[in-house]
Amino acid sequence: MKKNVILTVVALMAFAVGANAQGFGVNAGVNFFNQTIKGGDIELDTKILTGFHIGVDYEIAVAPDFYFAPGLQFSTKGYKFESLGTEEVKAQLNYLEVPLNLVYKPLLGSGNLIVNFGPYLGYGIGGKIKREGAGTEVNTDVKWGSDKDDMLKPFDMGANIGFGYMLGGGLSVKFNAQLGLINLANIDDLTHKNNGFGLSVGYRF
């Protein structure tokens, strides 16, 4: 399943690059993500983990100044917390995501204001749990699946909202926030949800 998803993403990205059309864009930037983890007697005081994202999208005009912009991107998310005050735990979660944004891009000065909103779909494809303390470090691969023995469910879905500015030459800067709406936990009465934001630089051909 993971192999098929990755091959599909690579094929679509290659097609988009080959098309070299005006609506095609690339972007990359830094992520600041966390997870809400609570339920029963558990509520972890998790902190933001820094990651990155890189991807492509394609704008399709639907009305004056409005565009539908499906995309594909690789994104690292996660969280960190202190366990028993002696050990730091960092969870890096790797996702392939499909944002499906409606974009409003009116002229503003010599460029365009950017306002986007819409859903995203994500699928977990890897990651690591790192535990550091007392001079030791242990790394464990994230196990995705829907069984109780698996760490997290791989499918994620949520909402995007962002804003930014595109210069007349096609270069842009943007802020984007995500709110996960799917419970990723496999344990009854426990909730895991992704949430965070990112800053990116992009270029539209």
Secondary structure, DSSP 8 states (H G I E B T S, - for coil): -HHHHHHHHHHHHHHHHHH--TTEEEEEEEEEEEEEEEETTEE---B-EEEEEEEEEE-EEEETTEEEEEEEEEEEEEEEEEETTTEEEEEEEEEEEEEEEEEE--EETTEEEEEEEEEEEEEEEEEEEEEEETTEEEEEE--BSSSTTSSB-SEEEEEEEEEEEE-TTSEEEEEEEEEE-S----STT-EEEEEEEEEEEEEE-
